[in-house]
């Protein structure tokens, strides 16, 4: 597993700052997503699944973000391009790009992020907007993975 403090300090926080989308809640949500999706360990979905990067984004989702969201937001798309992309395969080898696309995915949502420190709220937000009702992950898994990683 990637050291959690280093992941936060050197990958997540600087990336969110570069995007202009920094908040404590956003940091917590992106870290929670990575912990739930890849255990901060896997950069390609185990088995034959298509998900890529520490946030395990599917290429179709990645491409949809570029085609239907970033395409209409020049400042944000330029900030993302400074980090990487727009090829989904870059999610595998570029931690900052994986984090950036995860954060942008959540940015598409009109509902505000949960309050910082609201672990249950973050778990439900992840389930609703990232994993979706069709996904096999649960809010309880999210909470358990967060607690396990944070001791």
C-alpha contacts under 8 A as a table, 3 or more apart, distances in Angstrom:
res1	aa1	res2	aa2	distance
1	X	39	X	6.99
1	X	40	X	5.35
1	X	41	X	4.71
2	X	6	X	7.66
2	X	7	X	6.70
2	X	40	X	5.77
2	X	41	X	6.54
3	X	6	X	5.41
3	X	7	X	6.10
4	X	7	X	5.01
4	X	8	X	6.18
4	X	149	X	7.61
5	X	8	X	5.19
5	X	9	X	5.97
6	X	9	X	5.03
6	X	10	X	5.50
6	X	11	X	7.32
7	X	10	X	5.62
7	X	11	X	5.13
7	X	12	X	6.23
8	X	11	X	5.75
8	X	12	X	4.82
8	X	13	X	5.83
8	X	27	X	7.44
8	X	31	X	7.34
9	X	12	X	6.51
9	X	13	X	5.75
9	X	14	X	7.21
10	X	13	X	6.69
10	X	14	X	6.29
11	X	14	X	5.85
11	X	15	X	6.01
11	X	95	X	6.92
11	X	96	X	5.69
11	X	99	X	7.67
12	X	15	X	5.26
12	X	16	X	6.15
12	X	27	X	6.49
12	X	30	X	7.53
12	X	31	X	7.58
12	X	96	X	7.00
12	X	99	X	6.38
13	X	16	X	5.27
13	X	17	X	6.10
13	X	22	X	7.03
13	X	27	X	6.57
14	X	17	X	5.00
14	X	18	X	6.10
15	X	18	X	5.05
15	X	19	X	6.30
15	X	83	X	7.89
15	X	96	X	6.03
15	X	99	X	7.16
15	X	100	X	6.35
16	X	19	X	5.04
16	X	20	X	6.13
16	X	21	X	5.14
16	X	22	X	4.71
16	X	23	X	7.96
16	X	27	X	7.70
16	X	100	X	6.91
16	X	103	X	7.58
17	X	20	X	5.06
17	X	21	X	6.19
17	X	22	X	5.14
18	X	21	X	7.75
18	X	79	X	6.68
19	X	22	X	7.50
19	X	76	X	6.49
19	X	79	X	5.54
19	X	80	X	6.71
19	X	100	X	7.49
21	X	26	X	7.63
21	X	103	X	7.78
22	X	26	X	6.38
22	X	27	X	7.16
23	X	26	X	5.11
23	X	27	X	6.29
24	X	27	X	5.14
24	X	28	X	6.24
24	X	116	X	5.79
25	X	28	X	5.10
25	X	29	X	6.09
25	X	113	X	6.75
25	X	114	X	6.72
25	X	115	X	5.99
25	X	116	X	4.19
25	X	117	X	7.21
26	X	29	X	5.03
26	X	30	X	6.08
26	X	103	X	7.32
26	X	113	X	7.18
26	X	116	X	7.98
27	X	30	X	5.36
27	X	31	X	6.12
28	X	31	X	5.22
28	X	32	X	5.92
28	X	116	X	7.11
28	X	117	X	7.74
28	X	122	X	7.91
29	X	32	X	4.98
29	X	33	X	6.00
29	X	122	X	5.96
29	X	126	X	7.55
30	X	33	X	5.01
30	X	34	X	6.25
30	X	55	X	7.90
30	X	99	X	6.86
30	X	102	X	6.70
30	X	103	X	6.52
31	X	34	X	5.14
31	X	35	X	6.12
32	X	35	X	5.03
32	X	36	X	6.05
32	X	122	X	7.74
32	X	123	X	7.85
32	X	142	X	6.99
32	X	145	X	7.90
32	X	146	X	6.11
33	X	36	X	5.14
33	X	37	X	5.83
33	X	55	X	6.11
33	X	126	X	6.78
33	X	142	X	7.81
34	X	37	X	5.17
34	X	38	X	5.62
34	X	39	X	6.26
34	X	40	X	5.66
34	X	54	X	5.47
34	X	55	X	4.53
34	X	56	X	7.54
35	X	38	X	5.79
35	X	39	X	4.14
35	X	40	X	5.31
35	X	142	X	7.62
35	X	145	X	6.18
35	X	146	X	6.59
35	X	149	X	7.68
36	X	39	X	5.66
36	X	141	X	7.15
36	X	142	X	5.28
36	X	145	X	6.03
36	X	146	X	7.58
37	X	40	X	7.83
37	X	54	X	7.13
37	X	55	X	5.72
37	X	56	X	5.77
38	X	41	X	5.58
38	X	42	X	5.09
38	X	43	X	7.16
38	X	45	X	7.77
38	X	53	X	8.00
38	X	54	X	5.46
38	X	55	X	6.38
38	X	56	X	6.46
39	X	42	X	6.99
39	X	54	X	7.86
39	X	145	X	7.49
40	X	54	X	5.79
41	X	54	X	7.01
42	X	45	X	6.84
42	X	46	X	7.73
42	X	53	X	7.22
42	X	54	X	6.15
43	X	52	X	5.80
43	X	53	X	4.25
43	X	54	X	5.15
43	X	56	X	7.21
43	X	91	X	7.99
43	X	92	X	5.34
43	X	93	X	7.69
44	X	50	X	7.57
44	X	51	X	6.10
44	X	52	X	4.69
44	X	53	X	5.93
44	X	54	X	7.83
44	X	56	X	7.04
44	X	92	X	6.68
45	X	48	X	7.11
45	X	49	X	5.41
45	X	50	X	6.29
45	X	51	X	5.07
45	X	52	X	6.17
45	X	56	X	6.66
46	X	49	X	6.52
50	X	58	X	5.60
50	X	59	X	6.92
51	X	56	X	4.62
51	X	57	X	4.89
51	X	58	X	4.15
51	X	59	X	6.81
52	X	55	X	7.20
52	X	56	X	4.57
52	X	57	X	5.25
52	X	58	X	6.11
52	X	59	X	7.37
52	X	88	X	7.77
52	X	89	X	7.28
52	X	91	X	5.78
52	X	92	X	5.56
53	X	56	X	4.96
53	X	57	X	6.61
53	X	91	X	4.70
53	X	92	X	4.34
53	X	93	X	7.28
53	X	94	X	7.84
53	X	95	X	7.15
53	X	98	X	5.64
54	X	91	X	7.88
54	X	92	X	7.50
54	X	95	X	7.02
54	X	98	X	6.49
54	X	99	X	7.78
55	X	98	X	6.21
55	X	99	X	6.87
55	X	102	X	6.50
57	X	61	X	6.66
57	X	62	X	6.63
57	X	91	X	7.87
57	X	98	X	7.84
57	X	102	X	7.45
58	X	61	X	5.32
58	X	62	X	6.28
59	X	62	X	4.89
59	X	63	X	6.06
59	X	88	X	5.48
59	X	89	X	7.83
60	X	63	X	5.16
60	X	64	X	6.07
61	X	64	X	5.03
61	X	65	X	6.23
62	X	65	X	5.29
62	X	66	X	6.61
62	X	88	X	6.15
62	X	101	X	7.25
63	X	66	X	5.14
63	X	67	X	6.05
63	X	88	X	7.17
64	X	67	X	4.97
64	X	68	X	5.65
64	X	69	X	7.49
65	X	68	X	5.54
65	X	69	X	5.15
65	X	70	X	6.13
65	X	104	X	7.80
65	X	105	X	6.83
66	X	69	X	5.78
66	X	70	X	4.85
66	X	71	X	5.72
66	X	86	X	7.43
67	X	70	X	6.73
67	X	71	X	5.69
68	X	71	X	6.22
68	X	72	X	7.31
69	X	72	X	5.73
69	X	73	X	6.84
69	X	108	X	7.19
70	X	73	X	5.00
70	X	74	X	7.01
70	X	76	X	6.75
70	X	77	X	5.14
71	X	74	X	6.85
71	X	77	X	6.91
73	X	76	X	5.55
73	X	77	X	5.94
74	X	77	X	5.11
74	X	78	X	5.90
75	X	78	X	5.24
75	X	79	X	6.28
76	X	79	X	5.03
76	X	80	X	6.23
77	X	80	X	5.04
77	X	81	X	6.09
78	X	81	X	5.02
78	X	82	X	6.29
79	X	82	X	5.20
79	X	83	X	6.88
80	X	83	X	5.22
80	X	84	X	6.26
80	X	85	X	7.38
80	X	97	X	7.42
80	X	100	X	6.64
80	X	101	X	7.83
81	X	84	X	4.85
81	X	85	X	5.75
81	X	86	X	6.96
83	X	96	X	6.60
83	X	97	X	5.81
83	X	100	X	7.81
84	X	90	X	7.14
84	X	94	X	7.41
84	X	96	X	7.90
84	X	97	X	5.48
85	X	88	X	6.89
85	X	90	X	6.16
85	X	97	X	7.07
86	X	90	X	7.73
87	X	90	X	5.73
87	X	91	X	7.95
88	X	91	X	5.65
89	X	92	X	5.89
89	X	93	X	7.85
90	X	93	X	5.65
90	X	94	X	5.84
90	X	97	X	7.19
90	X	98	X	7.87
91	X	94	X	5.60
91	X	95	X	6.92
91	X	97	X	5.94
91	X	98	X	4.79
92	X	95	X	7.37
92	X	98	X	7.43
94	X	97	X	5.28
94	X	98	X	6.37
95	X	98	X	5.14
95	X	99	X	6.26
96	X	99	X	5.05
96	X	100	X	5.97
97	X	100	X	4.88
97	X	101	X	6.07
98	X	101	X	5.35
98	X	102	X	6.20
99	X	102	X	5.06
99	X	103	X	6.19
100	X	103	X	5.18
100	X	104	X	6.12
101	X	104	X	4.96
101	X	105	X	5.96
102	X	105	X	5.06
102	X	106	X	6.54
103	X	106	X	5.19
103	X	107	X	6.13
104	X	107	X	4.68
104	X	108	X	6.44
105	X	108	X	5.54
105	X	109	X	7.49
105	X	130	X	7.77
106	X	109	X	5.51
106	X	129	X	7.16
106	X	130	X	7.57
107	X	110	X	7.57
109	X	112	X	7.54
109	X	129	X	7.43
113	X	122	X	7.76
113	X	125	X	7.55
114	X	118	X	6.50
114	X	121	X	5.58
114	X	122	X	6.00
114	X	125	X	7.40
115	X	118	X	5.58
115	X	121	X	7.61
118	X	121	X	5.16
118	X	122	X	6.16
119	X	122	X	5.07
119	X	123	X	6.10
119	X	143	X	6.69
120	X	123	X	5.01
120	X	124	X	6.19
120	X	139	X	7.46
120	X	143	X	6.97
121	X	124	X	5.15
121	X	125	X	6.05
122	X	125	X	4.98
122	X	126	X	6.04
123	X	126	X	5.19
123	X	127	X	6.18
123	X	139	X	4.94
123	X	140	X	7.66
123	X	142	X	5.72
123	X	143	X	6.45
124	X	127	X	5.01
124	X	128	X	6.01
124	X	139	X	5.91
125	X	128	X	5.19
125	X	129	X	5.92
125	X	130	X	7.62
126	X	129	X	5.47
126	X	130	X	4.99
126	X	131	X	6.22
126	X	132	X	7.80
126	X	139	X	7.93
127	X	130	X	5.78
127	X	131	X	4.80
127	X	132	X	5.26
127	X	133	X	6.93
127	X	135	X	7.93
127	X	137	X	7.26
127	X	138	X	6.76
127	X	139	X	6.36
128	X	131	X	6.42
128	X	132	X	4.71
128	X	133	X	6.45
129	X	132	X	5.54
131	X	134	X	7.30
131	X	135	X	5.07
131	X	136	X	7.64
131	X	137	X	6.71
132	X	135	X	5.41
133	X	136	X	7.95
137	X	141	X	6.80
137	X	142	X	7.76
138	X	141	X	5.25
138	X	142	X	6.49
139	X	142	X	5.01
139	X	143	X	6.27
140	X	143	X	5.12
140	X	144	X	6.11
141	X	144	X	5.02
141	X	145	X	5.97
142	X	145	X	5.21
142	X	146	X	6.17
143	X	146	X	5.15
143	X	147	X	6.18
144	X	147	X	5.16
144	X	148	X	5.98
145	X	148	X	5.12
145	X	149	X	6.14
146	X	149	X	5.29
146	X	150	X	6.15
147	X	150	X	5.10
147	X	151	X	5.97
148	X	151	X	5.33
